[in-house]
Amino acid sequence: MTGRLWTPERNRDAALAAAASPADVIIVCGVPGSGKRTWARTAAGERPAAILFDAALPGRRHRQPVIEAARQHGARVSAVWIDGPLVVALNRNAARSHDKVVPEARLRAVFAGFELPSHEEGFDEIRIVGR
């Protein structure tokens, strides 16, 4: 094998290790089509030193590795849950380019099984955006 091996874990660790000092880590979670990327782009301009994770991360088990890695680097960890109606996410998803559409069954499954972020997971702050 040649070249770099990319894994989500290496990507996460590299982003945290690149921070010059303990940073704010913000996990932006919600269903596909909820507006995570739009929120993250705005936040990145307002908080350029923060490390943002923009992904569905629908359950505790999905968020825990990021929280643990952030804590190992002395970072403060916040969650931003982009909340909204399923119909809005479905409409936005349908309007995406063909290569970016999430299968509807998967989007519905993420919506149905989404676990709300909680302080028990290790978040210092939780913000709900939407509704």
GROMACS elastic network, one bead per residue, 0.5 to 0.9 nm:
[ bonds ]
;  ai    aj funct       b0    kb
    1     4     6  0.87721   500
    1     5     6  0.87040   500
    2     5     6  0.83376   500
    5    10     6  0.85755   500
    6     9     6  0.83956   500
    6    10     6  0.65835   500
    6    11     6  0.69617   500
    7    10     6  0.52512   500
    7    11     6  0.62044   500
    7    12     6  0.86076   500
    8    11     6  0.50819   500
    8    12     6  0.60965   500
    8    13     6  0.85844   500
    9    12     6  0.51160   500
    9    13     6  0.61007   500
    9    14     6  0.84790   500
    9    65     6  0.81156   500
    9    66     6  0.85195   500
   10    13     6  0.51024   500
   10    14     6  0.59176   500
   10    15     6  0.85115   500
   11    14     6  0.51899   500
   11    15     6  0.62561   500
   11    16     6  0.87472   500
   12    15     6  0.53229   500
   12    16     6  0.63944   500
   12    17     6  0.86627   500
   12    53     6  0.86838   500
   12    65     6  0.89000   500
   12    66     6  0.69963   500
   12    69     6  0.77312   500
   12    70     6  0.89505   500
   13    16     6  0.51631   500
   13    17     6  0.59593   500
   13    18     6  0.84822   500
   13    66     6  0.86161   500
   13    69     6  0.67732   500
   13    70     6  0.84825   500
   14    17     6  0.50547   500
   14    18     6  0.60030   500
   14    19     6  0.88577   500
   15    18     6  0.52787   500
   15    19     6  0.68753   500
   15    51     6  0.74354   500
   16    19     6  0.55623   500
   16    20     6  0.89919   500
   16    22     6  0.85353   500
   16    23     6  0.80746   500
   16    25     6  0.85068   500
   16    51     6  0.75726   500
   16    69     6  0.75619   500
   16    70     6  0.66892   500
   16    73     6  0.68529   500
   16    75     6  0.85678   500
   17    20     6  0.77914   500
   17    21     6  0.89482   500
   17    73     6  0.73366   500
   18    21     6  0.86983   500
   19    22     6  0.67842   500
   19    23     6  0.65260   500
   19    49     6  0.81607   500
   19    50     6  0.89048   500
   19    51     6  0.82870   500
   19    73     6  0.89276   500
   20    23     6  0.79807   500
   21    73     6  0.84307   500
   21    74     6  0.83100   500
   21    75     6  0.84002   500
   22    70     6  0.85850   500
   22    73     6  0.62210   500
   22    74     6  0.51294   500
   22    76     6  0.75482   500
   23    49     6  0.68045   500
   23    50     6  0.59652   500
   23    51     6  0.70272   500
   23    70     6  0.84234   500
   23    73     6  0.82856   500
   23    74     6  0.75176   500
   23    76     6  0.65013   500
   23    77     6  0.86721   500
   24    49     6  0.73660   500
   24    51     6  0.62247   500
   24    52     6  0.84399   500
   24    70     6  0.85515   500
   24    75     6  0.55402   500
   24    77     6  0.60206   500
   24    78     6  0.75301   500
   25    50     6  0.57731   500
   25    52     6  0.59434   500
   25    53     6  0.76444   500
   25    66     6  0.88250   500
   25    67     6  0.83767   500
   25    70     6  0.67516   500
   25    75     6  0.63904   500
   25    76     6  0.60327   500
   25    78     6  0.62631   500
   25    79     6  0.84918   500
   26    50     6  0.69712   500
   26    51     6  0.61425   500
   26    53     6  0.62099   500
   26    54     6  0.85171   500
   26    76     6  0.84018   500
   26    77     6  0.59051   500
   26    79     6  0.56209   500
   26    80     6  0.69239   500
   27    51     6  0.84548   500
   27    52     6  0.59402   500
   27    54     6  0.64737   500
   27    55     6  0.78060   500
   27    57     6  0.83694   500
   27    63     6  0.78334   500
   27    66     6  0.81617   500
   27    67     6  0.85689   500
   27    77     6  0.75550   500
   27    78     6  0.62118   500
   27    80     6  0.61025   500
   27    81     6  0.82038   500
   28    36     6  0.62237   500
   28    37     6  0.84520   500
   28    39     6  0.82533   500
   28    40     6  0.71468   500
   28    52     6  0.68913   500
   28    53     6  0.57627   500
   28    55     6  0.64206   500
   28    56     6  0.76430   500
   28    57     6  0.81990   500
   28    78     6  0.85706   500
   28    79     6  0.59879   500
   28    81     6  0.59948   500
   28    82     6  0.71614   500
   29    34     6  0.89823   500
   29    36     6  0.66963   500
   29    53     6  0.80861   500
   29    54     6  0.65120   500
   29    55     6  0.56340   500
   29    57     6  0.55638   500
   29    58     6  0.68114   500
   29    63     6  0.89381   500
   29    79     6  0.72875   500
   29    80     6  0.62250   500
   29    82     6  0.61652   500
   29    83     6  0.87453   500
   29   117     6  0.86168   500
   30    33     6  0.83209   500
   30    34     6  0.61877   500
   30    35     6  0.80955   500
   30    36     6  0.67663   500
   30    55     6  0.73880   500
   30    57     6  0.70385   500
   30    58     6  0.65366   500
   30    80     6  0.84827   500
   30    81     6  0.56496   500
   30    82     6  0.50708   500
   30    83     6  0.63492   500
   30    84     6  0.85173   500
   30   110     6  0.85555   500
   30   111     6  0.81162   500
   30   114     6  0.77527   500
   31    34     6  0.55391   500
   31    35     6  0.85255   500
   31    36     6  0.83007   500
   31    55     6  0.84684   500
   31    56     6  0.53859   500
   31    57     6  0.83614   500
   31    58     6  0.72583   500
   31    82     6  0.78298   500
   31    83     6  0.80131   500
   31    84     6  0.85948   500
   31    86     6  0.84151   500
   31    89     6  0.72032   500
   31   107     6  0.67006   500
   31   108     6  0.85623   500
   31   110     6  0.61397   500
   31   111     6  0.58549   500
   31   114     6  0.78133   500
   32    35     6  0.77452   500
   32    36     6  0.78811   500
   32    55     6  0.82031   500
   32    56     6  0.63183   500
   32    89     6  0.64775   500
   32    90     6  0.83554   500
   32    92     6  0.86751   500
   32    93     6  0.70860   500
   32   102     6  0.71981   500
   32   107     6  0.63183   500
   32   110     6  0.81497   500
   32   111     6  0.86381   500
   33    36     6  0.74977   500
   33    37     6  0.87818   500
   33    86     6  0.89271   500
   33    88     6  0.74225   500
   33    90     6  0.67749   500
   33    91     6  0.78773   500
   33    92     6  0.53206   500
   33    93     6  0.52297   500
   33    94     6  0.89175   500
   33    96     6  0.89429   500
   33   102     6  0.87686   500
   33   107     6  0.85868   500
   34    37     6  0.85691   500
   34    82     6  0.61236   500
   34    83     6  0.67057   500
   34    84     6  0.61807   500
   34    85     6  0.81583   500
   34    86     6  0.83053   500
   34    88     6  0.72074   500
   34    89     6  0.50975   500
   34    90     6  0.87848   500
   34    92     6  0.78106   500
   34    93     6  0.87999   500
   34   130     6  0.89037   500
   35    38     6  0.53511   500
   35    39     6  0.62606   500
   35    40     6  0.86232   500
   35    82     6  0.66011   500
   35    83     6  0.86347   500
   35    84     6  0.87262   500
   35    89     6  0.81218   500
   35    92     6  0.87333   500
   36    39     6  0.52152   500
   36    40     6  0.60284   500
   36    41     6  0.86147   500
   36    54     6  0.63156   500
   36    55     6  0.74651   500
   36    56     6  0.82055   500
   36    80     6  0.88197   500
   36    81     6  0.83082   500
   36    82     6  0.61263   500
   37    40     6  0.50038   500
   37    41     6  0.60902   500
   37    42     6  0.86613   500
   37    54     6  0.64403   500
   37    55     6  0.84509   500
   38    41     6  0.52956   500
   38    42     6  0.64775   500
   38    43     6  0.87165   500
   39    42     6  0.53154   500
   39    43     6  0.61437   500
   39    44     6  0.85814   500
   39    82     6  0.82191   500
   39   129     6  0.89048   500
   40    44     6  0.58980   500
   40    45     6  0.86612   500
   40    52     6  0.69365   500
   40    53     6  0.83454   500
   40    54     6  0.67518   500
   41    44     6  0.51730   500
   41    45     6  0.66360   500
   41    46     6  0.89318   500
   42    45     6  0.54234   500
   42    46     6  0.65150   500
   42    47     6  0.87153   500
   43    47     6  0.57476   500
   43    48     6  0.78325   500
   43    50     6  0.86559   500
   43    52     6  0.84945   500
   44    47     6  0.51560   500
   44    48     6  0.51423   500
   44    49     6  0.80636   500
   44    50     6  0.71946   500
   44    51     6  0.82755   500
   44    52     6  0.75035   500
   45    48     6  0.56675   500
   47    50     6  0.56024   500
   47    51     6  0.87802   500
   48    51     6  0.80080   500
   53    66     6  0.85092   500
   54    57     6  0.84945   500
   55    58     6  0.85250   500
   56    59     6  0.87298   500
   56    62     6  0.88177   500
   56   110     6  0.80219   500
   56   114     6  0.89621   500
   57    60     6  0.77754   500
   57    61     6  0.83599   500
   57    62     6  0.51564   500
   57    63     6  0.57810   500
   57   114     6  0.84379   500
   58    61     6  0.84834   500
   58    62     6  0.66752   500
   58    63     6  0.78104   500
   58   110     6  0.63967   500
   58   111     6  0.80747   500
   58   113     6  0.71533   500
   58   115     6  0.58963   500
   58   116     6  0.78782   500
   58   117     6  0.87332   500
   59    62     6  0.52880   500
   59    63     6  0.65601   500
   59    64     6  0.87253   500
   59   113     6  0.76684   500
   59   114     6  0.59747   500
   59   116     6  0.76203   500
   59   117     6  0.80004   500
   60    63     6  0.51806   500
   60    64     6  0.58763   500
   60   115     6  0.67902   500
   60   116     6  0.83684   500
   60   117     6  0.73241   500
   60   118     6  0.87422   500
   60   121     6  0.70027   500
   61    64     6  0.53626   500
   61    65     6  0.75454   500
   62    65     6  0.68731   500
   62    66     6  0.80225   500
   63    66     6  0.55901   500
   63    67     6  0.63315   500
   63    68     6  0.87963   500
   63   117     6  0.87572   500
   63   121     6  0.83477   500
   64    67     6  0.50410   500
   64    68     6  0.60326   500
   64    69     6  0.85488   500
   64   121     6  0.71039   500
   64   122     6  0.84038   500
   65    68     6  0.51406   500
   65    69     6  0.61170   500
   65    70     6  0.85341   500
   66    69     6  0.51868   500
   66    70     6  0.60828   500
   66    71     6  0.85865   500
   67    70     6  0.51625   500
   67    71     6  0.61941   500
   67    72     6  0.86899   500
   67    77     6  0.66591   500
   67    78     6  0.89681   500
   67   121     6  0.79839   500
   67   122     6  0.68712   500
   67   123     6  0.76300   500
   68    71     6  0.51553   500
   68    72     6  0.62484   500
   68    73     6  0.88431   500
   68   122     6  0.84608   500
   69    72     6  0.50832   500
   69    73     6  0.65564   500
   69    74     6  0.89008   500
   69    75     6  0.87478   500
   70    73     6  0.52312   500
   70    74     6  0.64175   500
   70    75     6  0.51546   500
   70    76     6  0.72949   500
   70    77     6  0.68941   500
   71    75     6  0.53970   500
   71    76     6  0.71788   500
   71    77     6  0.76498   500
   71   122     6  0.89118   500
   72    75     6  0.75672   500
   76   123     6  0.79789   500
   76   124     6  0.65917   500
   76   125     6  0.88269   500
   77   122     6  0.75214   500
   77   123     6  0.53029   500
   77   124     6  0.55993   500
   77   125     6  0.71266   500
   78   122     6  0.87213   500
   78   123     6  0.52351   500
   78   124     6  0.55447   500
   78   126     6  0.57414   500
   78   127     6  0.78122   500
   79   117     6  0.68014   500
   79   118     6  0.85531   500
   79   123     6  0.65391   500
   79   124     6  0.81876   500
   79   125     6  0.63707   500
   79   127     6  0.61857   500
   79   128     6  0.83372   500
   80   117     6  0.84039   500
   80   125     6  0.84943   500
   80   126     6  0.58995   500
   80   128     6  0.58116   500
   80   129     6  0.69963   500
   81   116     6  0.77605   500
   81   117     6  0.73175   500
   81   126     6  0.75495   500
   81   127     6  0.62674   500
   81   129     6  0.61115   500
   81   130     6  0.84514   500
   82   127     6  0.85971   500
   82   128     6  0.61781   500
   82   130     6  0.60477   500
   82   131     6  0.89374   500
   83   128     6  0.66670   500
   83   129     6  0.58805   500
   83   131     6  0.63050   500
   84    87     6  0.85227   500
   84    88     6  0.69954   500
   84    89     6  0.74144   500
   84   129     6  0.83120   500
   84   130     6  0.56529   500
   84   131     6  0.55849   500
   85    88     6  0.55041   500
   85    89     6  0.67519   500
   85    90     6  0.88887   500
   85   131     6  0.77138   500
   86    89     6  0.51806   500
   86    90     6  0.61285   500
   86    91     6  0.86269   500
   86   107     6  0.87301   500
   86   108     6  0.76587   500
   86   111     6  0.70526   500
   87    90     6  0.50311   500
   87    91     6  0.61227   500
   87    92     6  0.86157   500
   88    91     6  0.51447   500
   88    92     6  0.61555   500
   88    93     6  0.84457   500
   89    92     6  0.51812   500
   89    93     6  0.59476   500
   89    94     6  0.85193   500
   89   107     6  0.82178   500
   90    93     6  0.50786   500
   90    94     6  0.61187   500
   90    95     6  0.87008   500
   90   104     6  0.72603   500
   90   107     6  0.76467   500
   90   108     6  0.84445   500
   91    94     6  0.51386   500
   91    95     6  0.63615   500
   92    95     6  0.51386   500
   92    96     6  0.66159   500
   93    96     6  0.53708   500
   93    97     6  0.87154   500
   93   100     6  0.81022   500
   93   101     6  0.57135   500
   93   102     6  0.66689   500
   93   103     6  0.87765   500
   93   104     6  0.82843   500
   93   107     6  0.87411   500
   94    97     6  0.81791   500
   94    98     6  0.85594   500
   94   101     6  0.65811   500
   94   102     6  0.84500   500
   94   104     6  0.86564   500
   95    98     6  0.86201   500
   95   101     6  0.81026   500
   96    99     6  0.79555   500
   96   100     6  0.59738   500
   96   101     6  0.57065   500
   96   102     6  0.89428   500
   97   100     6  0.54712   500
   97   101     6  0.64824   500
   98   101     6  0.55351   500
   99   102     6  0.86629   500
  101   104     6  0.83559   500
  102   105     6  0.84271   500
  102   106     6  0.68056   500
  102   107     6  0.64269   500
  103   106     6  0.53396   500
  103   107     6  0.63830   500
  103   108     6  0.87762   500
  104   107     6  0.50388   500
  104   108     6  0.61126   500
  104   109     6  0.85132   500
  105   108     6  0.51625   500
  105   109     6  0.61370   500
  105   110     6  0.87124   500
  106   110     6  0.61929   500
  106   111     6  0.85812   500
  107   110     6  0.51911   500
  107   111     6  0.62237   500
  107   112     6  0.86529   500
  108   111     6  0.50503   500
  108   112     6  0.60958   500
  108   113     6  0.85787   500
  109   112     6  0.50880   500
  109   113     6  0.60443   500
  109   114     6  0.83044   500
  110   113     6  0.52488   500
  110   114     6  0.56848   500
  111   114     6  0.53975   500
  112   115     6  0.89608   500
  115   118     6  0.87584   500
  117   120     6  0.85444   500
  117   121     6  0.72834   500
  117   123     6  0.80102   500
  117   126     6  0.71042   500
  118   121     6  0.56224   500
  118   122     6  0.75635   500
  118   123     6  0.67969   500
  118   125     6  0.88459   500
  118   126     6  0.72443   500
  119   122     6  0.53598   500
  119   124     6  0.66713   500
  119   125     6  0.72740   500
  119   126     6  0.74417   500
  120   123     6  0.72072   500
  122   125     6  0.89753   500
  123   126     6  0.67216   500
  128   131     6  0.86611   500
